[in-house]
């Protein structure tokens, strides 16, 4: 084969290789965005409202298919959706869910406490669900909260049903004598959910009707399943948070189930 023929053969191969690379990049992007759009989405924890369960700097993975698909889980307006959601199952008491704030264009993460038809009330810092106190056990002083100088207690809490069966177990942080320690009785309307943060007195949640209130199911995005990794973010009193770049990760929180 002459040099001229070699040059022609190479010239034919180059567009073919370019097409292969373009196809590979395109298919990779389709798979990545398809997974992120329909199946899983990362969510960074920006505040202390879910301490001690979730820490500032945690990157959690949210399963978008858990509660089905709606306007905010797909992030597009789908006016043809029946009953505001398609596919997926119903949330459960105790789930940690990501949802779109009904009044502000931002995503939040809180724990589902009340289901449609439930009544929710706080009395002297204890949660009452459907008129029954949810069992609490004092663990000790809370040490990983934060910007407040006030002492706080770490408590084990259980959600139980009317038969006394445990629905969920987790820990909460509670400060004494704060505004949310005593509330009126809330009744959760149909197709809505009552959310609370585990850091009970440092969480703007459904206990405040002016800030959040109950959340309709159309605003649900997905259920938090696992902490993928955690940046070592530290609270600086009076100065917000800073990243400890010399020790960048909380190594014990990699792939931590929620």
C-alpha positions as CSV (number, residue, x, y, z in Angstrom):
1,X,0.0,0.0,0.0
2,X,1.3,3.4,-1.0
3,X,1.7,6.4,1.4
4,X,-1.2,8.0,-0.4
5,X,-3.4,5.0,0.3
6,X,-2.3,4.9,3.9
7,X,-3.3,8.5,4.4
8,X,-6.7,7.8,3.0
9,X,-7.2,4.9,5.3
10,X,-6.2,6.9,8.3
11,X,-8.5,9.7,7.2
12,X,-11.4,7.3,7.1
13,X,-10.5,5.9,10.6
14,X,-10.3,9.2,12.3
15,X,-14.0,10.2,11.9
16,X,-15.0,6.7,12.9
17,X,-13.0,7.0,16.2
18,X,-14.5,10.4,16.8
19,X,-18.0,9.0,16.4
20,X,-17.2,6.2,18.8
21,X,-16.0,8.7,21.5
22,X,-19.0,11.0,21.0
23,X,-21.3,8.0,21.2
24,X,-19.6,6.8,24.4
25,X,-19.8,10.2,26.0
26,X,-23.5,10.6,25.0
27,X,-24.5,7.2,26.3
28,X,-22.6,7.8,29.6
29,X,-24.4,11.1,30.0
30,X,-27.8,9.5,29.3
31,X,-27.2,6.7,31.9
32,X,-25.9,9.2,34.5
33,X,-28.7,11.7,34.2
34,X,-31.3,8.9,33.8
35,X,-30.2,7.3,37.0
36,X,-30.2,10.7,38.8
37,X,-33.5,11.7,37.3
38,X,-35.5,8.5,38.0
39,X,-33.6,6.5,40.6
40,X,-31.1,8.1,42.9
41,X,-30.2,11.7,43.8
42,X,-27.5,13.0,46.2
43,X,-28.5,15.5,48.9
44,X,-26.0,17.5,51.0
45,X,-27.0,18.1,54.6
46,X,-26.7,21.9,55.1
47,X,-27.9,22.4,58.7
48,X,-28.1,20.8,62.1
49,X,-31.9,20.2,62.1
50,X,-31.5,16.4,61.8
51,X,-28.7,15.9,64.4
52,X,-27.8,13.4,65.7
53,X,-29.0,11.2,62.8
54,X,-27.5,13.4,60.1
55,X,-24.6,15.8,60.4
56,X,-23.7,18.9,58.5
57,X,-21.5,17.8,55.6
58,X,-23.2,14.4,55.1
59,X,-23.9,13.5,51.5
60,X,-26.9,11.2,51.5
61,X,-28.4,9.2,48.7
62,X,-32.1,9.6,48.2
63,X,-34.2,6.9,46.4
64,X,-36.6,8.9,44.2
65,X,-38.7,5.8,43.3
66,X,-39.6,5.1,46.9
67,X,-42.7,7.4,46.9
68,X,-43.3,7.4,43.2
69,X,-42.9,10.3,40.8
70,X,-44.4,13.8,40.9
71,X,-43.7,17.3,39.8
72,X,-40.8,17.8,42.3
73,X,-39.2,14.4,42.2
74,X,-38.8,14.7,38.4
75,X,-38.4,18.5,38.7
76,X,-40.8,19.2,35.8
77,X,-44.4,20.1,35.7
78,X,-46.6,17.1,34.8
79,X,-50.2,18.4,34.8
80,X,-51.5,15.0,33.5
81,X,-50.3,13.1,36.6
82,X,-53.3,11.4,38.3
83,X,-53.6,12.2,42.0
84,X,-50.3,14.2,41.8
85,X,-48.0,11.1,41.8
86,X,-47.5,7.9,39.9
87,X,-45.9,4.6,40.9
88,X,-44.1,4.0,44.1
89,X,-45.3,3.3,47.6
90,X,-46.6,5.3,50.5
91,X,-44.3,7.0,53.1
92,X,-44.2,5.5,56.6
93,X,-43.9,7.0,60.0
94,X,-40.2,7.4,60.9
95,X,-39.0,7.8,57.3
96,X,-36.5,10.5,56.6
97,X,-37.7,12.2,53.5
98,X,-36.5,14.9,51.2
99,X,-39.2,17.3,49.9
100,X,-39.6,20.7,48.3
101,X,-40.6,23.5,50.7
102,X,-44.2,24.4,49.7
103,X,-43.5,28.2,50.2
104,X,-39.8,28.5,49.2
105,X,-37.9,27.0,46.3
106,X,-35.6,24.8,48.3
107,X,-35.3,21.2,49.3
108,X,-35.5,20.1,52.9
109,X,-34.9,16.9,54.8
110,X,-36.9,15.9,57.9
111,X,-38.5,12.9,59.6
112,X,-42.1,11.9,58.9
113,X,-43.9,11.8,62.2
114,X,-47.6,12.2,61.3
115,X,-49.5,10.5,58.5
116,X,-52.9,11.6,57.1
117,X,-55.5,11.6,59.9
118,X,-52.9,11.5,62.7
119,X,-52.9,14.0,65.6
120,X,-49.5,15.4,66.7
121,X,-48.6,17.4,69.8
122,X,-45.7,18.3,72.0
123,X,-46.2,18.4,75.7
124,X,-43.2,19.3,78.0
125,X,-40.8,18.2,75.3
126,X,-42.4,14.8,74.7
127,X,-44.0,13.8,71.4
128,X,-47.7,12.7,71.5
129,X,-49.0,10.8,68.5
130,X,-52.8,10.2,68.3
131,X,-53.0,11.1,72.0
132,X,-50.4,8.6,73.1
133,X,-46.9,9.6,74.4
134,X,-44.0,8.2,72.4
135,X,-41.6,6.5,74.7
136,X,-38.3,8.3,75.4
137,X,-35.2,7.3,77.3
138,X,-32.5,9.7,78.5
139,X,-29.1,8.8,77.0
140,X,-27.1,11.7,78.4
141,X,-26.0,15.2,77.4
142,X,-25.8,15.9,73.7
143,X,-22.3,16.7,72.7
144,X,-22.4,17.2,68.9
145,X,-24.8,20.2,68.8
146,X,-23.5,23.1,67.9
147,X,-23.8,26.8,67.9
148,X,-25.9,27.0,71.0
149,X,-24.3,27.4,74.5
150,X,-27.4,25.9,76.2
151,X,-27.1,22.3,77.5
152,X,-29.1,19.8,75.6
153,X,-30.2,16.2,76.2
154,X,-29.8,13.2,73.9
155,X,-32.8,10.9,74.0
156,X,-33.8,7.6,72.5
157,X,-37.3,7.9,71.0
158,X,-39.7,5.3,69.6
159,X,-42.7,5.7,67.4
160,X,-45.3,3.2,68.4
161,X,-48.8,2.4,66.9
162,X,-52.0,2.0,68.9
163,X,-51.1,-1.6,69.7
164,X,-47.8,-0.6,71.1
165,X,-45.8,-2.0,68.2
166,X,-42.6,-0.1,67.4
167,X,-42.7,1.6,64.0
168,X,-39.3,3.4,64.2
169,X,-36.4,4.0,66.6
170,X,-34.0,6.9,66.6
171,X,-32.4,9.5,68.7
172,X,-33.4,13.2,69.2
173,X,-31.8,16.2,70.8
174,X,-33.9,18.4,73.1
175,X,-33.2,21.7,74.8
176,X,-35.3,22.5,77.9
177,X,-38.0,25.1,78.0
178,X,-38.2,26.1,74.3
179,X,-41.0,27.3,72.2
180,X,-41.7,23.9,70.6
181,X,-41.7,22.0,73.8
182,X,-45.4,22.7,74.1
183,X,-47.7,23.0,71.1
184,X,-51.4,22.7,70.2
185,X,-52.7,19.5,68.8
186,X,-52.2,19.3,65.0
187,X,-54.5,17.1,62.8
188,X,-52.8,16.0,59.6
189,X,-55.1,16.5,56.6
190,X,-55.6,14.0,53.8
191,X,-52.6,13.4,51.4
192,X,-50.3,15.4,53.7
193,X,-47.5,14.6,56.2
194,X,-46.2,16.1,59.4
195,X,-42.4,16.6,59.5
196,X,-40.1,17.1,62.4
197,X,-36.3,17.4,62.8
198,X,-34.5,15.1,65.2
199,X,-32.8,18.2,66.6
200,X,-36.1,19.2,68.1
201,X,-35.4,22.8,69.1
202,X,-33.2,23.7,66.2
203,X,-35.6,22.7,63.4
204,X,-38.1,24.8,61.5
205,X,-40.7,22.1,60.7
206,X,-44.4,21.3,60.6
207,X,-44.8,22.5,64.2
208,X,-44.6,26.1,62.8
209,X,-47.5,26.7,60.4
210,X,-46.1,30.1,59.4
211,X,-42.8,28.6,58.3
212,X,-43.6,25.1,57.0
213,X,-46.8,23.5,58.3
214,X,-47.9,20.1,56.9
215,X,-46.6,19.1,53.5
216,X,-48.7,17.7,50.7
217,X,-47.5,14.5,49.0
218,X,-47.0,16.3,45.7
219,X,-43.9,18.0,47.2
220,X,-42.2,14.7,48.1
221,X,-38.9,13.9,46.3
222,X,-37.6,10.7,47.9
223,X,-36.5,8.8,50.9
224,X,-33.0,9.1,52.4
225,X,-31.3,5.7,52.5
226,X,-27.6,6.0,53.2
227,X,-24.8,8.5,54.0
228,X,-22.5,8.1,51.0
229,X,-19.7,10.1,52.7
230,X,-19.3,13.0,55.1
231,X,-17.2,16.1,54.9
232,X,-15.6,17.0,58.2
233,X,-17.5,20.3,58.7
234,X,-17.2,21.9,62.1
235,X,-19.4,24.6,63.8
236,X,-17.6,27.8,64.6
237,X,-19.4,29.6,67.3
238,X,-20.8,32.8,65.9
239,X,-19.2,32.2,62.5
240,X,-21.2,29.3,60.9
241,X,-19.3,26.3,59.7
242,X,-15.9,25.6,58.4
243,X,-14.4,22.6,56.6
244,X,-11.4,20.9,58.3
245,X,-9.5,20.4,55.1
246,X,-6.5,18.9,56.9
247,X,-8.8,16.0,57.9
248,X,-11.4,16.3,55.2
249,X,-13.7,13.3,55.9
250,X,-15.6,11.8,58.8
251,X,-14.2,8.3,58.0
252,X,-16.7,6.5,60.1
253,X,-19.7,7.8,58.2
254,X,-18.9,6.3,54.8
255,X,-21.7,4.2,53.5
256,X,-23.6,4.5,56.8
257,X,-27.2,3.3,56.5
258,X,-29.8,5.7,57.8
